[in-house]
Amino acid sequence: MLVNIAREYVLSGLSVIPTYAGTKKPGIIDENLDDKKKYKWGAYKKRVPNGEEIERWFGNNGYSIATIAGKVSQNLEVLDFDCKGEVYRDWAKIIISKKKELFKSLVIEKSQSGGYHVFYRCQETPIPGNTKLAKKRIKVEGEGYFDYKEKKLQAKLIDGVWYIFPDLIESKGEGGYVLVDPSQGYKCIQNDLTQIPTISQTDRDFLIKTALRFDENVPKPPKIPEKKYSADYQNSETPWDKFNSEAGPDTILDLLLSDGWQTTGKNGVTPSGGKTIYLSRPGKNPRKGHSGSIIEGNIFYCYTTNAHPFEGEVSYSPFGVYAMTKFNGDYSQAAKSLWAENRNNSSSSSTKTPKQPLSRPGDFIVIPLNEFQNDNFFADAQTRNKFINHIQKRYAGSQKAGASPPPKYGQVSVKVKDYVEESHGAFTVKDLYSELSLKTDSEKTAARRAIKRLLDKEIVERIGTKNGVYRKIETDLDELDLLNAPSGKTNIWLPLDVASMVDIYPGNIILISGERNVGKTTLNMITAVNNLDIFNQVHYFNSETGATQFRNKLIKMRDKNNDPVEIEKIIGNGFKVYNRSTDFPDVIQPGKGNLNIVDWIEIPDDFWKMAGILAAIHKKLDGAIAIVNVQKNTGTDVGQGGEGNFNKPTLAINLYRKFYSSGKSYGKMKIVKAKEWSGSDSPEFKCINFRLENGCEIRYDGQWDYERDNRGNIIAGLSK
């Protein structure tokens, strides 16, 4: 009962309140107050409810349950990933790659809207109020309201362009609350809400700063901060005034690029017609959003708090950027440097010999490429990038006509290495050219040389005999937690009584390779319906059937109890259908209690990629089950992708389309891989015939038996 769960939460240190079922409105009201003030839950921001209140709220009133964040719940903070958890996977991937044990300690639940809540406590710092951490920036056509992932948002005009800004991540802190499991639609998928971890301030900062990386918000036009610097100068113009007045249109840009910032390739126009250049901070992928912008060449506005020493939502003059990039934000040292430079220039301008360039115009300067391509040569990536930018500037204009400057090779090498680090499965050189926008012959040559170095270092390896196909060698080890591993197999319903012959465990893949028009979709749909009472949620990724066709097919079906399928009932029981035809590893729903059905993976060419896709899906499951469908050519035992498809699946099933002498078709199901048997005999290569009636009902046609030749001998193995 909910009342007992509420008691557990309170005993574990959480302050809870009721909300009306299906809503987020608190269920504690005072009808004597007006609508805006009648929800009287504020007292529970300071104290936890007592036993009588818990009994009254959750005894038998049909309420949902929410927990209040902040001090009252022992400094609880919750990261709320909205927009159906659009960036949750990428955020989690970063946390896992840097602090895997921290991620494993967090309590995580799936919300009713498809988002995620991440729970933790931190005692080393006060928990602030609710804070918007990341917004998505979407260009729209004109003013008004626009729908985005079931939310209606009003457009805002920024630099002459209309945008909407959906919330991606918000922290729920002091005074905030979130609905929690077992409220309708909320399900804890990692750890337990009665055991929320207490983390260090360093770890909390890492979680928050990682969330800030996804912010694409463009704030209101900045105001120049009024900072005064006093000193006695003979001239009325200070060195920083002079620096600002003499700054060219590219001064700020050059300073930022030399400090590791990167342009995102997207520019805007201010209301006055000036140019706005958007940049991403050091270490952030420019494709992931903006961290700041240069407005009309003389103002830099920093959006993010994750670009030390720059402050978030603060604007900087050219001198301010100079102080931040050259002197780590020390304005005094920056001013002294400019003052000394101005004094030296004025006293020696008539006698000082101008600095000579290293080369005469037209000379081709050969830079030892290994100097800056060797990772051990630099303390970190930022230092390496600064050096490359420095080399580019130093030799600007000194190359032979038509020759590519050697530093370009260094830049391409870095890009190639970063691309490989982020890759999963196989990739081709053509993929590399496309993703990194490498167009010139010199850039492509640099990319091939970079791949050759990665081959020599055994960071990547060639796949098969096909030229230009590689994969990253995965050396990370994910140790199995044998002590805490869940015991027992996963209960699952499979058509034609397959589940009685094999054991399926958390994290397994079931592969179905079927010929065209053999009934794959029908088998998958009835499998989904018959597992709704077993799994918490069934996620069906549909690549070829429209909503009307899908619905009409469903309502003709009967479930395992021979009851007709009711759409409203199965949707309420956790059945979710999505349109999806590519990039399935990105959307697989992980965690025990989730069944993912992929119908189906289509690869028009480059079939060798299939094994990599299946491996990536397997890596994402984390206790979930995936049933993955692929096409199979008529008469073969191997689906598109070859025998490599069998590497990850625990169970592999083939579907063949056969014909009676009358010309009527029927299906044959064959088990071609069964890693775990339920009985003493292997079910591998057993077959059974079946028929589809009315396009939606499965009928046995015989019984399971091994395939045999004309002499009655068992045929085992895969046909080629």
N, C-alpha and C positions, 0 to 999 in steps of 0.2 A: 504493500500500500504506500501511497505517496507520503502519508503522514510519517511513516517509519523512515523513509529516505530523508525527509526534511529534518527529522531528529538527528540522523547520522550526520547530515551536513552541519547542523548547529554544533554538535559535539566536536566536530573536526575544526571548528573555528570560523564557520561561515555564517554571515547574517543573511537570512532568506526572507523573501516576501512572496505572496501569491500574486498571480496575474490571471486575468480572465482567459479562459481556454481559447487558444487560437489567436491571441493578441499579445501585445506587450504592455497593455494598460494594467497598472497595479490594481489588485482586488481589494484594497483597503480604502474605503471612501467615507466621506462625511457629506450626506445629502443636503445638509444645511448650507453648504458653501457653493459658490458658483462653479461652472464646469472646469475652469482652469485651476481651481484651488482645492477641489473636493477630494483629490487622490492623496490621502494622508499617510504616506509611507516614509516621510522624512525622518521620523524618530529612529527608524531602523538603520539610518546612516551612522548612528552613534551607539546603538545597543543591539544585541541579538534578541530575537523574540523569545518569550518564555514558553513553557510547556503548554499552558492553557491557550495561548495564541496559536501555537502550531497545530494543536488539536482542532481549534475552531476553523482555521484556514484550510487545512489539508485533510480533515477527517473524512468528509464526504461531500465536498462542494464542487467538484469538477474543475478546480483551479489548476493552472500550470504553476511551476515554481521557478523563481529567479533568485540569483545571489547578488548581493551588493558588494562592490569592490571598495578598496581603500582601507583605511585604518581599522574600521570596525570588523573587517574580515582578516585581521592580522596582515595588513599591508598587501592585500590581494590586488593584482593587476591582470587584466585580460586584453589580449590582442584580438580584435574583431576583424576578420577578413571578409569583406563584403563583395558584392558583385559576383555572387556564386563562387567565391574563393578564387577569383581570376589569377591572382599573383601568389596564392598560398604555396603552390608547388615550387615555384622559383625561390621564394623566401626560404622554405624548408630545405631546399637543396643547398643553399648557401650555408645555413646553420649546420646542417649535417656534415658538409665538407670541412668546416672549420672547427666545430665543437659538437661532435656526434653525441657524446655522453650527455651534454646539456640538453640536446633535442630529445633524447630518449627519456629524460627525467620529466619533461613537460607533460601537463595534462591537456589533451586535445579533444574537442568534441566537434561534431558536424552539426550545423544549424539547419533549421527548417527551410531556409531559402537556398541552401546549397553552399553556404559559406562555412567558415571555421572559427572556433574560439580557442585561444591558447592561454592557459592559466598558469600563473606562477606567483610567488610572493617574494618580496625583497625588503629586508629589515634595515638595510644600510642607508636608505634614502627615503624621504617622504614620497608617497605616490601622488602625482599630480592628478587633477581632474581629467575628464575625457578630453583626448587630444587627437585631432586629425593628423595622421602621420603620412598618408599617401593618397593622392588623388590622380585619376586618369584624365588626360586632356584630349578631348575629341572635338575635331572641327565639325561644325554643322552649318547648314544653309540658312542663315538669317536668324532673327530673334524668335522668341517663343519657347514652348516647352517641347522636349524630345524624350522619347522612351529609350531606356538603356537597361537591359537585364531586369525588367519588371519594375523599374524606377522611373519616375517622371521628373525631369530636370530642366531648369530654366537656363537658357543660353546667356552667356556673358560676352560682352564685346571687349576684346583684348587686341591692341595694336591693329585695329581695323578688321579683325577677324572674329567671327562668332564661335564660341566654344561651350561645351558642357563639361562639368568636372565631377564625374561620379566618384564617391568615396571608395577607395580600395582597402585601406587599413586604418583603423581607429583604435586607440588605446582606451579602455574603459578603466577609469581610476576613481579617485575620491568622489563619492556622490553618484557614481554611475552604477548600472546594473545590467545583467544579461540573463536571458532565459537559459536554463540548463536541463540536462538529462534528469528525469525521464519526461519532460514536457513534450508534447506532440511535435514530432519532427526533429527533435534534438537527441543526439546519440553520442555517447563518449566512445571514441575510437582508439584512445591511447591513455593508459593508466586510469586512475580513479579520482573523482572529485573530492573524496575524503582524504586523499594523500597528495595534496598540491605541494610541490617542492618549494623550498626557500632557496633562492639563488643569490649570488653576490651582485654587487652594484656593477662590477665589470661585465658580468654575463648579461645583466639587464640592459646595460648600455649597448652591448653587442646586438641583442635582439631588436632594440629600438632603432639603432642606426642602420641595421640591415633593412628594416621596414622603410626607413626614410629614403633608401636608395630607389624605391619604386615611385617616388613622388614626381608627378609631371605638372604640378600646379604652377600656373603663371600668376603671380600676385598682382595687386594693383600697382599702377605706375609709382616708382619709388620717389621718396623725398630725399634730397641730399642732406646727410647728417651735418649738423652745424658743430664741427669740432674746431676749437681754437688752439693755436700753438703760439705761445709768446716767447719772444727772444729779442734782443737788441741787435738790429742789423742796420748797417749804414744806409742801405738802400731800402726803399719802402716795399719793394717786391721781395718776398721770401723765396728761398730755393724751391719750396713746394708749389708756391704760386707760379713761379717761372716754369717748373716742370709741367704743371697742368696747362699753362698757356701755350707752351711749345709742343705739347703732345700731339702727335699726328693721329689720323683716323685708325691706324693699326697699332698704336702704342700699347693699349690695354690688351688687345688680342695677342700680340707678340709676348707680353709678359706672362699671360695665362698659358699659352702654348708651351713656353719654355718651362713652366712649372708642372706640366703633365696634364693640363686640361685639354679636351678635344672638342672640336666643333661637331655638332650633330648632323650638319648638312641641311638643316631647316632654318631658314631666315624669315623674318617678319618685317612689317612696316609699321612705324608709329603713326598716330593720328596726324602728326605734322609732316609726314612723308619721309621721315628719317629711317635708317636701316637698323634692324635688330638682329643680332647674331646670337643664336642659342648654343650653349656649350654644356658638356657633361664633365663632372669633376674627375680628378685622377682616380683610376681604378674602376671606373664605372663604364659599362658598355654604352657607347653613344646611342645605340638603338633602344636602350631601356628608358630613355627620357632625358629631360633637361635638368641641369643643376644650377644654371644661372644664365644671364643674358647681358650682352653689351648693347646699350641703347644709344644710338646716334654717335657711336664711336668714343664718347667721353664719359659714360657712366657704366659701371658694371654692377648689376644687381644679382646678389647671391640668394638663391631660393633655399638651399639646403643647410642644415646644421651639421652635415657630415663631410665638411670640406675644410677642416682646420688648416690655417688659423682664421679663415673667413667665417663670419657669423651669418646665420640664416636670416633672410628677409632684411638685409642691410645693403645699402648701396655704397659704392666706392668710387672716388675720383681716380684719375690716372695715378696720382701720388699714393693714394690709398692702396691700389693694387700693387704698386711698386714696393710699398712697405710690407705688404702681406707676402708677396712672392719672393722678395730678396732678403727680407729681414724678419721673417716669421711673425709679422704683425707688430714689430717694435718701431713705432713711428719716430721715436727719438733718434734711434740709430740710423734710420732712413734719412731723416733730416740732416743729421751730422754728415752722412756720406755725401749728400748732394751739396751741402755747404762747402765741404772740403774740395769736392770736385770743381765747383764754381770758382773757388778761390784760386786753385791751382791753374785753372784754365785762364783766368784773367791775368795772373801774374807772369805766366810763361808763354802766352799765346804768340808773342813776337819772336821768341827764340827757340821754342820747342820744335824739334823735327817731327813732322807727322809720322805716325806709325805706318810702316810699309806693309802691304799685304804679303802673305806667304808666297804668293805666286803672281806672275805677270798675267794680265788678261789674255785668255786664250790657252793658258797652260792647263793640261789635264792632270789633276792631282789624284794620285792613287792612295786611298786610305786603306790600311790593313783591315779588311772586313772582320777577321777573327777577333780584332781588338774589342769590338762592341757587340759581336754576336755570341761571345762566350759568357754564359750566365755567371760564371765565377768572377768575372771581371768587375761586376758591380755589386754594391751592397743590396740593392733592391731594384724592382722594375721602374720605379719613379726616377731613380738616379740614371738608369739606362736611357729612359725616354728623354730626360733633360740633355744627356750627352748627344743623342741623335739630333735633337732640335738645334743644339749648339753647332754641331758640325754642318748642318744644312745652312744655317745663317752664315757661318764663317766662310764657306766656299761659294756662297751665292754669287752668280755672275762670273765665276772663274772656270766654268766647264767649257769644253769644246762644243761647238754647235751640234745639236743632235745627240750628244752623249748624255746618258743618265747618270746623275750624281751617285757615287758609291753609297752614301748614307741611305739611299732609297732601298738598297738591298737589306740593310739593317732593319728598316721599318717593316718590310715585307716578312722578314724572318720572324720578327716579334709577332706580327699578325698571324702568321701560319702556326706558330707554336701555341698562341692563345686559342686559335680555332680548334686545333687538335685536342687541347686540354678540355674543351667544352664538348667535343664530339662523343657520340655513342654509336657503336656499331661501325659499319663500313662507310667510307666516303671515297669519292673520286677526285682526281685533279680538277676535273670540270666543275665539281661542286665547290672546290676551293676557289677557283677563279670567280665563280658567280657570287659566292657569299662575301668574298673580300673585295669585290669590284676591281679585280686585276684585269686590265685591258691591254696594256702595252706589252711588247715582246720582252722588254727588260724586267717588268714586274713578274711576268709568268716564268721567266728564266730564274728569277730570284726565288720564286715559290718552289720550283722544282729542286733547286739547290737546297732549300730549307728542308724539304721532305727527305732528300738524300741524307742530310745530316741527322735527321730524326731516325732514319733507318739505321744508320751507323751506330747511333746511341741506343738502338733497340727500344725506342719510344713508340714507334709504329712498325707494322710489318705488312708485307704484300699479301693480298688475298688471291689464292689460286694462281692461274697463269695469265689472267686478263690484265693487260697493261693499264697502269694508272689507277688501280683500286687498292685501297689501304684500310687498315683499322688501327685504332690506338690499342696498345698492349695494356690491358688492365692488370695492374699489380697490387691494387688495394685489396686487402683481405677483410672480409666481414665475418668475424668469428661467431659461430653458432652458440647461443646461450642454452646449453643443454640442461642446466639446472632448472631454468625458468620456462623452458619450452612447454607449450600446452600439450597435454596428453590426449591421445585419442585421435581418430580420423575425423574428417568433416562429413557430416551427413549431407547428402545431395541426391536429388532425383535426376535420373538420366533416362532418356527414352529407350524403349525395348529392353528394359531391365538390365542395362549395362552396369548399373551401380551395384548389382548383386555379385558381380564377378571381379570388381576392382576396388581398391581402397584409394580414396582421395584425401589429401592432407592439406592443412592451411598453406597457402602460397603456391599451390599447384596450377599448372596450365593444362587444359584439355584442348587438343588440336583436332579440328574436324576438316578434312580435305574432301571436297565434294565436286562431282561433275555438275555441269549446268542442268538446271531444271530437275534436279533429283529430289528437291524438297528441303534444302538446308534451312531456309527461313522458317518454314512450318515447324520443323523439328526444334529450332532455336526458340521460337515463340512459345510453344507448348512447354519447353524446358523452363523458360522464364516463369510462366504462370504457375507451374507445379513446384517451384522452389520458393514462392513467396511466404509460405508458412515455415520455411527452414532458415532463410537468410533475413537479415534486417532490411537490406535493400538489394534490389536487382536492377542493374544498370545495363540497358540494352542500347548498343551503339549501332544505328541503322544507316546503311549507306545507299540504299536503292529504293526504298518504299516510302511513299508519301503518307501523311497522317491519316487521310481518309481511307486509303487502301489498307494501311496497317490496322486501323480500328475495325474495319469491316471484316478483316480476316480473323481478328481476335474474337469478335462476338459470335462467330460461327463455331468456335472451339468449345470443347468440354475439358474440364480439368481431370485430375487423377481420380476424383470422387464421382466422375461422370456428371458433374454439375456444370451448367452453362457458365461461360465466362462473363462477368459483369465488370464493365470498364471502370465505373466509379469505385467499385470494391477493390479491384487490384491496384488502382492508383493510390488509394488510401492505405494499402498494405505495403507500399514501398516500391512499386514498379515505376521506373523512370525510363523513358525512351528519348534518345537524342539523335539528331542528324549528325553523322560524322563519317568521313570517308578517308581521312589521312591523319597522320601523327597521333595514333592511338596511345602510345606510351604517355603522352602528355595529359591524357584525360582519364586514365585508369584510376578507379577509386580504390585506394588501399585499405587494409585493415580487415581483421577477422569479422565476418558477418556481412561482407560485401561480395556479391556475385556479379562479375562483369561478363557480358556476352558481346563479342565483336562480330558483327555480321555485315560484311566480311572485309578482309584486307585485300585491296586491289592494287597491284603493281603492274602497270602496262608493260614495263621492261625492267632491266636490271633486277631480275628475280633473285640474284644473290643477296640482295638487301634483306630478304625475308627473315633469315636466321637472326640478323641483328635486331630487327623489330621485335621478334619474339623474345629475345634476350632482354631487351629494354622493358618490355611488358612484365616479364618475370621479375625483374629487379624492382619494379614499382609495387608489386602486390602486397608485400608485408602482411601476409596472413589472409588476404583476399583470394578468391578463386577467379580464374579467367577461362572462359570458353571462347576460343578463337577459331574463326572459319576462314579457309583459303580455298581458292579455286584449284581444281585438279583436271588435268587433261583426260579425255575419255580413254578408258582402258588401262591407265597406269595406276601404280600404287603410291606415287609420290606427287605431292601437290607442288604448285608454283613455288620455287625456292630450293627444291631438291631435298636430299636426305638430311641436310643441315637443319631442316625444319624440326627434326625429331630430337634435337639436342636438349631442349628445355622442357617440353611437355612430359608429364607423367603418364598421360593417356593420349593415344593418337588413334583416331577413327577415320576410316575412309568410307565414302558413300559413292556407289556406282549406280548408274541408270541402266537397267536391263529391259528386255522385251520378251514377252511371251510369243509363241508362234502365231497367235492371233493378231499380233501387232500392238497389243496394249502394253504399256510400260509398267515396271515395278522397280523398287529400289533394293539394293543389297548393302547391308552395313557390315564392315569388316574391322576388327580390332587389329591394328598393325603394331601397336606398342602398348604394353601394360606393365609399368614398372612395379606396381604393388598389386598382388593378387589377394582376393578375398578367400579363395579356397586353396587346395593343395596343388591344383593343376593350373598351368599357365593358360589364360584365355587368349593369348596372342594368336592371331590368324584364325580365330573363330569367326563365323559369318552367320547372318540371318537375313532372310528376305522379308520385305515389308511393302505395304501398299499405302498410298495416301488416298483417302476417300473424301469426296466433297471439298477437296483442296485443303482440308484442315484437320483431318482425323487420321491417326496412325493405326494400321492394322497389321498384326503378325501374319506372316505367310510361311509357316514352318517353325523350326526351333533352332537355337544356337548349336552349331556344330562346326568342326574343322572343315575347311575346303578340301575336297578330295579329287584325285584324277580318275580316269576311266576305270582303273583297276581297283579303286577304293583306297589308294594310298593318300595319306595326309599331305597336302601341299603347304609348306611353311616357307616363309621368306617373302621378299618384295620382288615384284616383277619389274623388269627394267624397261 
